[in-house]
Amino acid sequence: MTYDKKQNKNKTAAFLGIFLAATLTSATPTLAASESAEARVYIRQPVTMTKTADLVFGDFATGTTDSVFRLDPHSGQLSQRNGNAQSLGGTKSLASIEVIGTAMMRVQLSTSQRSIMIQRDGGTEVMRIDRFRFDRRRKTLNADGEQSFDIGGQLRVGANQKAGTYRGSFDISVDYF
């Protein structure tokens, strides 16, 4: 066996590196301080919604042209945008949603549906409701954690629309933000 100075030097350096690493990691500090911190989380009450009123446009007499009526979410007033169908009055109401959650939290309502088709009871005829509008999309829940939202929309009555009661539904979502 021959003696290799370079190989022996590398082994010595490796041993010293391991020795120093072991010495430094096992050393205990002579001066130490400690402090504790608190961890917290606040779980918010889940938000819930309750429908308190349906969206009802009232009674109409059909016309000979397509007609559009809008139920304003701020005033509850029905206005005719175009066409010659006639509003005959009857019960009108904005859709209304009661939101309950954590007091003073901001919430936002939305609908993923741009329009819905409502169908005549006992028939296949349809009309379209679109342009759903909220009195306000975002609101702050009051001190009791409650707030209500009103929702209007736009009804499209077809020319010579068949008489009857038309129904459909739309979905509303609420989120904290």
Secondary structure as UniProt FT lines:
FT   HELIX           5..25
FT   STRAND          48..53
FT   STRAND          59..61
FT   STRAND          67..71
FT   TURN            73..75
FT   STRAND          78..82
FT   STRAND          86..89
FT   STRAND          95..100
FT   TURN            103..104
FT   STRAND          106..110
FT   STRAND          115..120
FT   TURN            121..122
FT   STRAND          126..134
FT   STRAND          138..140
FT   TURN            143..144
FT   STRAND          146..157
FT   TURN            159..160
FT   STRAND          166..167
FT   STRAND          173..176
//
